[in-house]
Amino acid sequence: MFLVRWFQPNRLAQSSRPIVSPMTNPFFNSNALKLCFLFAPLVIAGCAVSPANSRGLSAAATGTVVSVPVGSAVGDGGGQSIGARNLTAGSEVVVTPWKGAVRNGYEITTEHFEIRTTIRNGDLRRFMPIFTECALLQYTNALVPLPGPSKKLQTFIFGTRDEWITFTRDRLGGDADTYLGLGRGGYTTQSVAILYDIGPTDTLTILAHEGWHQYSQSVFREELPVWLEEGIATYMEGYRVDPSGRPIFAAWRNFERFDELRDTVRRDALIPLDQLLDRTPQQFLSDGRNQLLTYYAQVWALTHFLAEGADGKYRSALAQILSDAVDGRIGQSLAQRMTTPEDRRSIERAIRRGGIRSLPGTLLARGYFSENLQEMANDYQAFITKMCERGSGDAIWRGVSPLVRRSQSTKPTTAATATTSTTSTTPTTPTTPTTAAPAAPAAASPPR
């Protein structure tokens, strides 16, 4: 609430004439904005922290939104790669009035996004273009190089839940109840994100999470297994805002996931790897909200593990399955990896009937990552144990791997900023109604 009040009031012209503003809009360099984001952690950090965190901060004010994939989607393989040139001063944002079905708002067009919004917070609205473009740079560079989308990704962000409900019912008709019951914040279907404002911090986090689902649904010709799709979406949540007002994405900087994981380890309540791979978020939700939170924390950790755990043993396999998803070759590659003709025929039949997600997650893990699933489970357990050791919270606060002990002065690793395109030091699809569980992107002090 305080952060919203600190923002400058919106001064966008109320005419039909397009307003063109460069990515280096003075808004991102204003002293007022710098103060907002420098001090925002002191005001809102507690809102999105897991209720089980050791500092005792309540999450009741924001709750946790869940992502529940349903159905399938087929992308087109994407377009050109995305580099730093796309986010320099030459990039422009075009803003025009939008006559929405629920309430009039704004249509914001960037190089890769079309955002239609009725959000009343003008500064949050003006921040979304650069945030979404930087997030896309993260999606396509953080784990492995991936192609950019071939068409603009469409996003609807409503100012209130009531507006979002009305729009969803108008758009989806009889299917709306399935989507409306998924959780808080919104969902993604057919690569279109339909969200609503849940506060500056959580709204940006859900943009990052759902943005991955938009991207994968638009680009991947074959969907990822649910555990990996959701794991990568949570991996993409971590970010901070630098003093100049620009988003810097750092996959390790995710306090909610880390706190939940650490608490689960302390309770000796980790979900076994085979269950994590084979069961769906819906099934974990039926076991209770705490189990679902544990699921998301563990698939977040599992993505980090595949990217950098066990001395990089699984990194090339992660790159391969992402490449195969882009090219639509997961089923074909998996069948070729099977040792018997019977296994290959079983996979081919299952994929013809229901796609990749009709296969057990453990089968995909054995095919791509390790035939010895118990060995992989042992490696994963050791990785989690080490990342949750005492003092690891300092690394999470800095946005770096807690498995590599560094001095307090080490700067966070960034896979994407507004002006830099690099592949991070850690390696690197669906008609999916999803909602993201917001992470806390900033904190006044590191968790211990």
C-alpha positions in Angstrom: 0.0 0.0 0.0 2.7 2.5 0.9 4.6 1.7 -2.3 1.6 2.5 -4.3 1.2 5.8 -2.6 4.8 6.7 -3.2 4.4 6.2 -7.0 3.8 9.4 -9.0 0.3 9.8 -10.3 -0.3 8.8 -13.9 -0.1 11.6 -16.4 -0.7 9.7 -19.7 -2.6 11.8 -22.1 -6.3 10.8 -22.5 -6.3 11.2 -26.3 -6.3 8.6 -29.1 -3.0 9.8 -30.4 -0.2 7.3 -29.7 2.3 8.1 -27.1 5.8 7.0 -28.0 8.4 6.6 -25.2 11.9 5.1 -25.4 12.9 2.3 -23.0 15.1 5.0 -21.4 11.9 6.9 -20.4 12.8 9.4 -17.6 10.5 7.4 -15.4 13.1 4.7 -15.0 15.8 7.2 -14.1 13.7 9.5 -11.9 14.8 10.1 -8.3 11.3 9.4 -7.1 11.4 5.9 -8.7 14.9 5.2 -7.3 13.6 6.0 -3.8 10.6 3.8 -4.4 12.5 0.7 -5.3 15.4 1.3 -2.9 13.0 1.5 0.0 10.2 -0.7 -1.3 11.8 -3.8 0.3 11.3 -2.2 3.7 7.6 -1.9 3.1 6.5 -4.9 1.2 9.1 -7.7 1.6 7.0 -9.4 4.2 3.9 -9.7 2.1 5.0 -12.5 -0.1 7.2 -14.5 2.3 6.1 -18.0 3.1 4.2 -18.3 6.4 6.7 -20.9 7.5 9.8 -18.7 7.1 12.1 -18.4 10.0 11.6 -14.6 10.4 7.9 -15.1 11.2 6.6 -12.8 8.4 3.0 -13.5 7.5 1.9 -14.2 3.9 -1.7 -13.7 4.7 -1.8 -10.3 3.0 -1.0 -11.8 -0.4 -1.4 -15.5 -0.1 0.2 -17.8 -2.7 -1.1 -18.4 -6.2 -0.8 -21.7 -7.8 -0.2 -22.9 -11.3 -2.3 -25.7 -12.5 -1.6 -26.8 -16.1 -4.5 -28.2 -18.1 -4.5 -29.4 -21.7 -1.8 -28.9 -24.3 -0.6 -26.4 -26.8 1.6 -26.4 -29.9 4.0 -23.5 -30.6 5.5 -22.6 -33.9 9.2 -23.0 -33.1 9.9 -19.3 -32.5 11.7 -16.7 -34.4 15.1 -15.0 -34.2 17.3 -15.0 -31.1 17.0 -12.0 -28.7 20.0 -9.9 -27.8 20.9 -6.7 -26.0 20.1 -4.7 -29.1 16.4 -5.3 -28.4 16.5 -3.5 -25.0 18.6 -0.4 -25.8 17.6 3.2 -26.0 16.4 2.6 -29.6 13.6 0.3 -28.4 10.2 2.1 -28.2 7.0 1.6 -26.3 3.8 2.7 -27.9 0.9 3.5 -25.7 -2.7 4.0 -27.0 -6.1 4.1 -25.3 -7.8 0.7 -25.2 -11.5 0.5 -25.3 -12.0 -2.7 -23.3 -15.1 -4.8 -22.8 -15.0 -4.2 -19.1 -13.4 -0.8 -18.6 -11.3 1.5 -20.8 -7.6 1.3 -20.3 -4.4 1.3 -22.3 -2.8 -0.8 -25.0 1.0 -1.0 -24.5 3.0 -2.3 -27.4 6.7 -3.3 -27.2 8.9 -5.3 -29.6 7.6 -8.6 -28.3 4.5 -7.9 -26.3 1.0 -6.4 -26.6 -0.2 -5.5 -23.1 -3.8 -4.4 -22.6 -4.5 -3.1 -19.1 -6.9 -1.3 -16.8 -4.4 -1.1 -14.0 -4.8 2.3 -12.2 -1.3 2.5 -10.9 0.4 4.6 -13.6 4.0 3.9 -12.6 3.5 0.2 -12.3 1.8 0.3 -15.7 4.8 2.2 -17.2 7.2 -0.2 -15.7 5.6 -3.3 -17.2 7.0 -2.9 -20.8 10.7 -2.9 -19.8 10.0 -5.6 -17.2 8.4 -8.0 -19.7 11.1 -7.4 -22.3 13.8 -8.1 -19.7 11.9 -11.2 -18.6 11.8 -12.5 -22.2 15.6 -12.0 -22.4 15.8 -14.1 -19.3 13.6 -16.9 -20.8 15.8 -17.1 -23.9 19.2 -16.9 -22.3 19.2 -18.0 -18.6 19.3 -21.8 -19.1 20.2 -22.3 -22.8 19.9 -20.1 -25.8 16.4 -20.3 -27.1 14.6 -18.5 -30.0 12.4 -15.5 -29.4 8.7 -15.7 -30.2 7.8 -15.2 -33.8 4.8 -13.0 -32.9 4.0 -10.6 -30.1 2.8 -12.2 -26.8 -0.6 -10.9 -25.7 -1.2 -10.0 -22.1 -4.3 -8.7 -20.3 -3.9 -7.2 -16.9 -7.0 -5.9 -15.2 -7.1 -3.5 -12.3 -9.5 -5.6 -10.2 -10.5 -9.2 -9.8 -14.1 -8.4 -10.7 -12.9 -7.0 -14.1 -10.8 -10.1 -14.6 -13.8 -12.4 -13.8 -16.1 -10.6 -16.2 -13.6 -10.7 -19.0 -12.8 -14.4 -18.4 -16.5 -15.3 -18.5 -17.0 -13.3 -21.7 -13.9 -14.8 -23.3 -14.2 -18.4 -22.2 -18.0 -19.0 -21.7 -18.7 -22.3 -20.2 -15.1 -23.1 -19.6 -14.6 -20.0 -17.4 -15.3 -21.7 -14.1 -12.3 -24.0 -14.6 -10.0 -21.0 -14.9 -11.6 -18.9 -12.2 -11.1 -21.6 -9.7 -7.4 -21.9 -10.2 -6.2 -19.3 -7.7 -5.2 -15.8 -7.2 -3.6 -13.6 -9.9 -4.6 -15.1 -13.3 -3.8 -17.8 -15.8 -2.3 -18.4 -19.2 -4.0 -20.2 -22.1 -3.1 -20.4 -25.8 -0.1 -18.2 -25.0 -2.3 -15.4 -23.8 -1.9 -14.3 -20.1 -5.0 -13.0 -18.4 -4.1 -11.5 -15.1 -5.2 -8.9 -12.6 -3.4 -6.5 -10.2 -2.5 -8.1 -6.9 -0.1 -5.4 -5.8 3.2 -4.1 -7.4 5.5 -6.8 -6.2 3.2 -9.8 -6.8 1.9 -8.5 -10.1 5.4 -8.3 -11.5 6.2 -11.7 -10.1 3.2 -13.3 -11.8 4.2 -11.5 -15.0 7.6 -13.2 -14.8 6.1 -16.7 -14.0 3.2 -16.5 -16.5 5.4 -15.0 -19.1 7.4 -18.2 -19.2 4.1 -20.1 -19.9 3.3 -17.6 -22.6 6.7 -18.0 -24.2 6.7 -21.8 -24.1 3.1 -22.1 -25.4 4.0 -19.8 -28.3 7.4 -21.3 -29.2 7.6 -24.9 -28.2 6.3 -27.3 -30.8 6.0 -30.0 -28.1 5.2 -29.3 -24.5 7.5 -30.0 -21.5 6.5 -32.4 -18.8 4.5 -30.5 -16.1 7.2 -30.7 -13.4 9.8 -29.1 -15.7 7.4 -26.5 -17.1 6.5 -25.4 -13.6 10.0 -25.7 -12.4 11.3 -23.3 -15.1 8.4 -20.9 -14.5 9.4 -20.6 -10.8 13.1 -20.4 -11.9 12.2 -17.3 -13.9 10.5 -15.5 -11.0 13.6 -14.2 -9.3 14.5 -10.6 -9.9 15.5 -7.3 -8.2 15.2 -3.7 -9.3 18.5 -1.8 -9.4 18.9 1.8 -8.1 18.3 3.2 -11.6 14.9 1.5 -11.7 15.7 -1.4 -14.1 14.8 -5.0 -13.5 17.7 -7.5 -13.1 16.7 -11.1 -13.2 18.6 -13.6 -11.0 17.0 -17.0 -10.7 18.4 -17.7 -7.2 16.8 -14.5 -5.8 13.5 -16.2 -4.7 12.9 -15.9 -1.0 9.5 -17.6 -1.0 10.7 -20.7 -2.7 13.9 -20.9 -0.7 12.1 -20.4 2.7 9.5 -23.0 1.9 12.2 -25.5 0.8 14.4 -24.9 3.8 11.4 -25.3 6.1 10.5 -28.6 4.4 14.0 -29.8 4.9 13.9 -28.9 8.5 10.6 -30.9 8.9 12.1 -33.8 7.0 9.1 -33.6 4.7 10.5 -33.5 1.2 8.5 -35.1 -1.6 10.3 -38.1 -3.0 11.6 -37.5 -6.5 9.5 -40.1 -8.2 6.3 -38.5 -6.8 7.5 -35.1 -7.7 7.9 -36.2 -11.3 4.8 -38.3 -11.7 2.1 -36.4 -9.8 0.4 -33.2 -10.9 0.0 -29.9 -9.1 -3.7 -30.7 -8.9 -3.0 -33.9 -7.0 -0.7 -32.1 -4.6 -3.4 -29.4 -4.1 -5.8 -32.1 -3.1 -3.4 -33.1 -0.4 -3.5 -29.6 1.0 -2.1 -26.1 0.4 1.2 -26.9 2.2 1.9 -29.8 0.0 1.4 -27.7 -3.1 3.8 -25.0 -1.7 6.3 -27.7 -1.1 5.8 -29.0 -4.7 6.6 -25.6 -6.2 9.6 -25.1 -3.9 11.0 -28.5 -4.9 10.5 -28.1 -8.7 12.2 -24.7 -8.4 15.2 -26.4 -6.7 15.0 -29.3 -9.2 15.5 -26.8 -12.1 18.5 -25.3 -10.4 19.8 -28.9 -9.8 19.5 -29.9 -13.4 21.2 -26.6 -14.4 24.2 -26.8 -12.1 24.0 -29.7 -9.7 26.2 -32.8 -9.5 29.1 -31.0 -11.1 27.0 -30.3 -14.2 26.1 -33.9 -14.8 22.5 -33.1 -16.0 23.1 -29.8 -17.7 23.5 -31.2 -21.3 20.3 -33.2 -20.9 18.4 -30.1 -19.8 19.6 -28.3 -22.9 18.6 -31.2 -25.0 15.0 -31.5 -23.8 14.5 -27.8 -24.2 15.9 -27.9 -27.7 13.7 -30.9 -28.5 10.6 -29.1 -27.2 11.3 -26.2 -29.6 11.7 -28.6 -32.5 8.8 -30.9 -31.5 11.1 -33.9 -31.0 10.6 -34.9 -27.4 8.5 -38.0 -28.1 10.7 -39.1 -31.0 13.9 -38.6 -29.0 12.4 -40.4 -26.0 11.4 -43.4 -28.1 14.9 -43.6 -29.5 16.4 -43.7 -26.1 14.3 -46.7 -25.0 16.2 -50.0 -24.9 13.4 -52.3 -26.2 11.1 -52.1 -29.2 8.1 -52.7 -26.8 9.0 -49.6 -24.8 9.4 -47.5 -27.9 6.0 -48.6 -29.2 4.4 -47.9 -25.8 5.7 -44.3 -25.9 4.6 -43.8 -29.5 1.1 -45.0 -28.7 0.8 -42.9 -25.5 2.0 -39.8 -27.3 -0.5 -40.3 -30.1 -3.3 -40.6 -27.6 -2.5 -37.8 -25.2 0.8 -36.1 -25.9 3.9 -35.9 -23.8 2.0 -35.2 -20.6 0.2 -38.5 -20.8 3.6 -40.2 -20.1 4.8 -40.7 -16.5 7.3 -38.0 -15.5 9.7 -40.6 -14.3 9.8 -42.1 -17.8 10.9 -38.8 -19.3 13.5 -38.3 -16.5 14.9 -41.7 -17.2 15.0 -41.1 -20.9 16.7 -37.7 -20.8 18.5 -37.4 -17.4 19.4 -40.7 -15.9 18.5 -44.3 -16.4 19.3 -44.8 -12.8 16.6 -42.7 -11.1 17.7 -43.6 -7.6 21.2 -42.2 -8.3 19.5 -39.0 -9.6 17.3 -38.8 -6.5 20.4 -39.1 -4.3 22.2 -36.4 -6.2 19.1 -34.2 -5.9 18.8 -34.8 -2.2 22.5 -33.9 -1.7 22.0 -30.7 -3.7 19.0 -29.6 -1.6 20.8 -30.4 1.6 23.7 -28.3 0.6 21.7 -25.4 -0.7 19.7 -25.2 2.6 22.8 -25.2 4.9 23.1 -22.5 7.5 24.2 -19.2 5.9 22.7 -20.0 2.4 20.2 -17.2 2.9 22.9 -14.7 2.3 23.5 -16.1 -1.2 19.8 -16.1 -2.0 19.6 -12.4 -0.9 22.4 -11.6 -3.3 20.9 -13.7 -6.1 23.8 -16.2 -6.4 24.1 -19.9 -5.9 24.3 -20.9 -2.2 26.4 -23.8 -3.3 29.3 -21.5 -4.1 30.3 -19.6 -1.0 31.2 -16.0 -1.9 32.1 -12.9 -0.1 29.4 -10.4 0.9 30.7 -8.0 -1.8 29.9 -10.4 -4.6 27.4 -8.9 -7.0 24.3 -11.0 -8.1 24.6 -13.1 -11.2 22.3 -11.7 -13.8 21.0 -13.5 -16.8 19.2 -10.5 -18.2 19.2 -6.8 -17.6 17.8 -3.9 -19.6 21.0 -3.4 -21.5 22.9 -6.7 -21.3 22.4 -10.0 -23.0 24.5 -12.9 -21.6 24.2 -16.5 -20.8 24.3 -16.9 -17.1 26.9 -18.9 -15.3 24.2 -21.5 -14.4 23.0 -23.6 -17.4 20.3 -23.6 -19.1 3.8 -25.2 -23.6 0.7 -25.9 -23.1 -2.9 -24.6 -23.3 -2.2 -24.0 -19.7 -4.4 -22.1 -17.3 -1.8 -21.2 -14.8 -1.3 -18.8 -11.9 2.0 -18.1 -10.4 3.0 -18.3 -6.7 4.6 -14.9 -6.2 8.2 -14.8 -4.9 9.5 -11.9 -2.9 11.9 -10.1 -5.2 13.4 -7.8 -2.6 14.1 -7.9 1.1 15.4 -5.4 3.7 17.9 -8.0 5.0 18.9 -11.4 3.9 17.1 -14.5 5.3 19.3 -16.5 7.6 
